[in-house]
């Protein structure tokens, strides 16, 4: 896939398989373009990666009380990373003072994590950059005929304000 363009489908594939493969290729291209654009903006403005932003965002939605915290495997599922990659990412954020971890009081094997006040402040500072970069990446992708239907689908998923 050069520059987000899907290669021609193999003629040995059935028509439905070719369409499925082309659709997946376009979705992958859209994701890659958006993530790269947001990554550059967050790194430049806030020394934050897309994954770090995602972890801070997911964890910021926690609340105190029963059922309000996420275990590490739930964080991994939320940001689509392996548990080991999530642990490394959380460790880096903890070293920067953006997160803290603690043992679950009900199950000493479980580890919870909280966003620190510094983490919340950085998240709120970075959110406009993230949102602007997302809108820019979608607008640019919408100009490409193979990506425009996917952009429309993404925009349709957004709750109306």
Buried (B, 14 or more C-beta within 10 A) or exposed (E): EEEBEBEEBEEEEEEEEBEEBBBEBBBEBBBEBBBBBBBEBBEEBBEBBBBBBBBBBBBBEBEEEEEEBBBBEEBBBBBEBEEEEBBEBBEBBBEBEBBBBEEEEEEEEBBBBBBBEEBBEBBEEBBEBBEEBBEBBBEBBBEBEBBBEBBEEBEEEEEEE
